Amino acid sequence: MASTALTAPHAAAATVEDPYANRYWIAAAVTLAAVLELVDTSIVNVAVPHMMGNLGATLDEIAWVSTGYIIANVIVIPMSSWLSNWFGRRRYLTGSILLFVAASFFCGAATGLWSLVFWRVIQGLGGGALLSTAQATLFEAFPPKEVGKGQAIFGMGVMVGPTLGPTLGGYIVDNYDWPWIFYINVPLGLIAAAMVWAYVRNSKTGVRATKIDVAGIVLLAASVGSLQFMLERGERNDWFESGLVTGLAITSAVTFVLFIWRELTFEQPIVNLRVLKSRQLAAGVTFAAVLGLAMYGSIFVLPVFLQQLHGFTAWQTGKVIFPGAIASAVTMAVIGRNANRIDARYTIVLGVMMFGLCMYWLSGISLDGGADDVFWPLILRGVGMGLIFVPLTNASMADLSATDVPQGTALFNLTRQLGGSLGIAIMATLLSRFTSSARSNLVTHMTSGDPEVTSRIAMLSRAFVARGSDATTAAAQAYRVLERQVLAQASVISFSKIYMISAVLMFLGLPLLLFWKTGRNRAGLSAADVH
């Protein structure tokens, strides 16, 4: 009997399930789902010409394939915490992945433009859960002292996903056909869904609402949807010279104010804005918007630089950019393992400095530069982003209760996504205007009496005559070549300015760190708080 009494507690302890036993399986599952969502944000861009030809669509019409997806995505992201509590995290996350998979299949099978757009919107609704819900899941799946590891795994996917999209899309389009950019999601998505269903459990802290905030949902959709549509179409429609863009801006602003009023006065809001009373979170999500603006803006312009001025294909461009994403992933892994010993404020400052150095380096690349010249700057940027992302995420959530973490991650991902959309819109506009301005300045210095211009025209004309052109045609061809050279030089000047603006924007975010009470992560919280 004494022996039984002594061993009973040990036997009972042995039967208690370790709540963190499957944490790496959970991390793999939700990160795979997040990567699929992020890849599909950009993978269609390289397939646009093929889609236009196959579906008989104009450029404006085919743009809805991207716009519809992103608008649906940003509408769902801030609601994901509420939806996760309403349906249960396991059911909601699995169902969202399956919805994403089904929509991916029908996107590939679409035979008309508007059926493709419809299924892209459905795909975006499914994909909206795969970022913030995945990130919130990892805060619970890992013990407090290892939360940095979970966020590092997720961060690798967030950094690699946008880079992988155009690379993978370019390879698929070059070797197969555009529907396969959607079909590839089906097997990978089913694997992710099966893993989520097997290992993810419902949140222990989530509280299911008893009322549905219909007005909040409508106002959120109108505000965020109008803003995203405005950012997508602004440059094409010459911004506020267009009545459509002006109307979208007014709609977004008015509904945003009404949305804030509704969420702060409704008992069970669809988005709990009260969590922003946390100074730590408020500063963190604002910095996330700055991060998205500078990071996605710079990511957007580099492929344009390589493809327009150096003739790279999407696949070649992806191979140039990919090592930087790997550098970021490796850095995140190192930072994640040591998250408890690191003050985020120091790593973020170091990361911003490395990002700024990278932008300065890239701003000096000329038309003679190539893939080798961008390799080390991109490695530097990758390391810098790795030093920023995980510490920023962890420290932003540091003083939230476990109940509020899902809402915090939703707002964090929303601001980063909207910041990225704003960054791309701004950089595209500035790139066009800087190029036009630089071209005008260069042309004013190129007069017909300039000896260098005369010499260049004569040299080019002789070259075309040698190829069989008559004198008049050769002269016209020479002027066209000179015009292209001027435009190329103007583009180089413009890209240089864009890189420096990206660096300045990132540095402007640093004062936000002064509002933080701590640079530590959530490891300092008690187990009761976290669970």
N, C-alpha and C positions, 0 to 999 in steps of 0.2 A: 504493500500500500504506500509505504514511504517512497519507494522508487517511482510508483505511478504519479504520486503527488509532485515529485520533483521534476518529472519529465513532461507533465501536462502543459505547463506554461510554454515550454520550448516547442511542443507539438502545435500548440495554438498559434504561436508566433510564426511557425513555418507555414501555416495555412493562410496567413494574411498576405494578400496580393500586394506586390510592390506597385504603387501607383505610377511609378516612372519606368517600369520595366520595358515598355515598348516605345520609349521616347524617340529613339533613332528611326524606328519604322514610321512613327507618326511624322517626324521631320521630313523623311524621304517622301512620304505620300503627299503632304500638303505643299512641299516645295515643288514637287513635280507638277502638281495642279497649278501653282502660281506661275511656273515657267511657261506652261502651255498658254495661260492667259496673256502673259506679257509678250510671248512670241507672236501671238495672233494680233497684237496691236500693230505690229510693223511688218509682218511677213507678206501681207498683201501688196505692199507698196511696189515691190519688184515685179509683181505679176500684172500690174495695171495695163500695160500695152496688150498683153495676151488676152485679158478679160475684155477689153474694149473691142478687139477684133472678133472674139468669139461670141460676145453677147450683143454686138452692134450698138455699143453705148458711146456717148461722148465723154470727154474728160470730166465735165461737170457732173454728169450722171454717175459715172463710175466712182467719183469721190465719195458718194453716199455709202459705198461698201466699207470705207474706213470710218467716215463720220458717224454712221448709224451705230457701229460697234462701240466707239468711244463714248458717245453720248449715253447709251444704255449702261455702259460700264460705270461712268462717274455718277449716275443717278443711284445705282444700287450700292456702291461702296459705302456711303455714309449710313445707309439703312441696314447694313449687314449685321450689326450688333443686335438690333431689334429683331430682325428676321431670324437670327440664330437662336435667340431666346424663345421666339414664338414657335418655331418648328422643332427646336432641339438642335444643338450644334452638329451632332453626328448625322442626323437626317438632312439638315439643311446643306451641309457641306457636300455630302454624297449626292443629294438631289441636284445641287448646282453643277457638280461635275458631270453628271449624267445628262443634264439639260445642255451643257456646253458640248458634250460629245455628240448628242443627237443633232443639235444645230449645225455642228461641224460637218456631219455626214450630208445633211440636206443642202448646206452651202456648196459642197463639192458636186452634188447631183443637180444643182440648179441649172435650168435651161434658159432662164430669162433674168434680166437685170433686177427687176423688183422682187422677184422671189429670192434672189441672192441677198438683196438688201434686207428683206424681212428676216431671213434666217441669221444674218449677221447681227441684227438687233437682238434676236433671241439669244444668240451666242454671247453677246455682250451682257445681257441680263444674268446669264449663268456665270459668266466669268467675273462679274463684280464681287462675288463672294470669295473668290479664290485668293485674294490678297489679304485683306484685313482680317477675315475669319481665320485664315491659315496662320497669320502672325499671332493673333490672339490665342489660338490653340497652342502654339509653341510656348507661350508664357506659362501655361498650365502644365504642359506635357513634361517640362524640365524642372527639376528642383531649383530653388532660388539661386543656389551657388553655381548652377550650370546654365542659367538662362541665357548667358552670352553665347554659349555653344549653339543653342537652338536658333537664336537670332542670326548667328553667323551663317548657319546652313541656309536659312531663308534668304539672307542677304546675298549669298552667292547666286541664288536663282534670280533675284531681282536685278543684279548687275549683269549676269550672263544673258538673261532673257532678251532684253532689247537689242543686244549685239547679235544674238543668235538668229533673230527673226529675219533680217535681210540676207544674212549669210545662207541660212537654210533655204529661204525662199528662192534665192538666186540659183542654188544648186538644183532644187526640185524643178524649177521652171526650165532651166537649161537642159535637164536630162529626162524629164517626164512631161507633165502638163499641169496647168494651174490648179485643177481640182485637187491634186494631191497635196497642196499646201493645207487643205482642210482635212482630207482623209487621214493624214498622218496623226491627227489628234485622236482618232477613234481608238486604236489599240492602246496608246499611251494613257488616254483619259480613262479607259476602262480599268487599266491597271491601278491608276491613282484612286479611282472610286472604290475598287475592291479593297485596297489597303486602308483607305479612310474608314470604310464600314467595319473592317476587321479590328482596327486599333484605336480609332478616335472615340472618345466617350463624351457625353454631354457635359457642359460646364457645371461645376458644383456650385457656382456662385451666381449664375444667370437667373434673372427673375422674369417669368413670362408675363407680358402685359395682359390686362383684361379688356382693354379697349384698343381699337385700331385708329390711329391718328390719320384719318383720310385727308384732312385739309393739309396737314404737314407733308404728306406724301406728294400731293398735287403741287404745292408751293415749291418743294424741293426739286421735283422734276422740272417745273417751269424755270426755276432760277438756274440750276446747274446745267440743264439741257440747253437753255438759251445762251448761256455763257460759253459752253463748249462749241456750240454751233457757230457762234460769233467768231471764236478764235479759229475755227476750221476754215471759215469763209472770208474772214476779214481782208487778208492780203489780196485774194482773188477779186474781191468787190471794191477794192480801194478804200477800205475801212469806212470812216464816217462820211465819206462822199456818197455812200450807198444808204438808201432809205431802209433796206432790209437790215443792214448791220446796226444802224442807229436804233431801229425798233427792237432788235434783239438785246442791245445794251440796256435800253430803258426797261424792257420786260424783265431782264435778269436782275437789275438793280431794285426795282419795285418789289418783285416777288421775293427777293432775298431779305429785304427789310421785313416784309410780312411774315416770312418763314421764321426769322429770328424771334419776332414777337410771339408767334404761335408756339414755338418750341419752349420759350421761357415761361409761358402762361398755361400751357396744357399740362395736365397731371401726368400723363404717360406719353411723352413725346417720341416721335419716330427717331429723332436724333437728340440725344441728351447733351445739349450745349453747356449745361452746368458744369461739366467736367473741366471746361476751360477756365474755371475759377482757380484751377491749379496753375500757378505761375510757371511751374516746371513744364507742364504739357503745353501751355499757350506759347511759350517761347520755342519749344521743340517743334510744334507743328508749323509755326511761322518760318523757322529755319528750314523745315522740310520743303516748304514752298520755294524758298530761295535756292535750295539744293536742286530741286526739280527744274527750276528755271535755268540755272547755269549749266547743270549737267546735261539735260536733254537738249538744250539749245546748242551746246558744243558738240554733242553726239550727232545732231542733225546736220551741222554744216560740214563736218569732215568727210562723210561719204560723197556729198555734193562736190567738194573740192577735188577728191580723188577721181570721181567719175567724169565730171565735166572738163577738168583741166588736164587730167592725165589719162583719160580714156579707160579707166578701170571698169571691169564688169562688177556686178553685185557680189559675185562669188569671190573675186579677187579682193574687193574692198573688205568683205567679211574676214578673209584670211589675214589682212593687215590689222584689223581692229581686234580680232579675237585674243591675241596674246595679252593685251591690256586688260581684258575681262578676266583672264586666268590670273593675272597678277592681283587683281582686285579680290578674287575668290580666295587666293592663298593668304592674302593679308587679313581678310575677314576671319579665316580659320584660326590664324595666330592670335588675333585680337579677341576672338570669341573664347578661346581657351584661357585667356588671361584677363577676362573682363572684370573679375572681382578685384583685381589689383591695380586697375587703371582708372584714372580720372578722365572722364570723357572730354572734358574741356581742353585738356592738353592734346589728346589725339586728334580732336576736331581741328584745333588751330594748326597742328602740324599737317593734317590732311589738306586743309585749305591752302596752306603755303605751297604744298607740293602741286596742287591743282593749278595755282597761280603761276608757278614756275613752268608747268607743262604748257599752259596757254601762251606764256611769253615765248617759249621755245617754238611752238607751232606758228606763232605770228611772224617768225623770221624766215619761214620756208618759202622759197621762190618757185617759179615755174620749172626750174631745173631740179627741184627736189622730187623725191619719189618715196616708195615704200620704206626704204632703209632710213630715211630722214624722219619718219614719224614713229618708228618702232619704239625708241627709248622715251620720247615724250608720252606716248600712250601707256607704256609701262609705268611711268611716273604718275600719270593720271589714275591708272588703275589702283596703284598702292594708296594714293591720296583718298580715293573714294572708299577703299576698304577701311581706312583709318577713320572715316567720317560716319559711314552708314550704321554699323552696329552700335557704337557708343552713343550716337545721336538717338537711335530708337530706344535703347535701354534706359538712358538717363531721362528721356522725355516721359517715360512711364513710371519713373522711380517712386513718386509719392502717391500714385493712384491706388485705390483699393482694388482687390481682385475683381470686384463687380464692375468697376469702371474701365478696366484695361481693354476689353473689346471695343468700347466706344472710343477710347483713346487711339487705338490702332486704326480704327476706321477713319477718324479725322486726320491722323498722320498720313495715311495713304491717299486720302482725298486731296489734301493740300499739295502733296508731292506730285500727284497726277495732274492737278490743275496748274501747278507751277510749271510742270513740264510742257503742257499744252500752250501755256502763255509764252514760255521760252521759245518754243518752236515758231509760234506765230510772230513774235517780236524779231527773232533772228532772220526769219524769211523776209520780213518787211525791210529790215535794216540792210540785209544783204543786197536786195534789189536796189534800194535807194543809194547805198554807198557805191555800188558798181556804176550806176548811172552818173553819180556825181564825179567819181574818179575818172570815168571815161571822158566826161566834159572837160575836166581839168587837163587831162593828157592831150586831148585834141587841140586845145587852145595853144599848146606849145609846139604843135606840128603844122607849120605853114608850108605852102608850096615852095617858098624861097629858102627854107631851111636846108642847108647842105646835107645833113644826115638823112632827112626825109627823101630828098632828091636822089641821094646815093642808094638808099634802100629800095626805092621804087625802080630805079634803073637796074639794080642787081636782080630783083625779082622778075622784072619784065624780060631780061635776057634769059633767065632760066625757063620761063614759059615759052619764049620764042624757040629755044633749043628743043623743047618738047613738041613743037609743031604748030604753035599758035601764031596768028598774024600779029602785027605790032599793036593794033588797036585793042584786040581781045586780050593780048598779053598785059597791056597796061591796066585794063579793067580788072583782070585777075590779080595783078599785083596789089591794087588798091584794096581788093577784098581780103587778101592775105594780111595786109597791114592793119585793116580794121579788126580782123580776128585777133591779131597780136595785141593791139591796143586794148580790146575788150578783155583778153586774158590777163593782161597786166592790171587792168582796173579791178578784175575779180580777185587777184592776189592781194591787192591793197585792201579790198573789202573784207576778205576772209581774215586778214591780219587784225583789222579793227574789231571784228566779231569776237575773235579769240580774247582780245584784251578786255572787251566789255564783259565777257563771261567771267573772267578773272575778277574784275572789279565787283561784279554782282555778288560773287561768292564771299569776297572780303567784307562787303557791306552787311552780310549776315552775322559776322562774328560778334558785334555788340549785343546780340540777343543772348549770348551765353552769360552775360552779366546778370540777367534776370534769373538764372538758375540758382537754386539753393544748394544744389549738390551736383557733382559730376559722376556720382556713383550710380550703379544700377540697382535693380530691385532685390539683390541678394541680401540686403540689410533688413528686409521685411520679415516679420515672423511668419511661420508656416500657416498660422491661422488666417493671416491677412491674405496670403497668396492663394489659399484654397478655401 
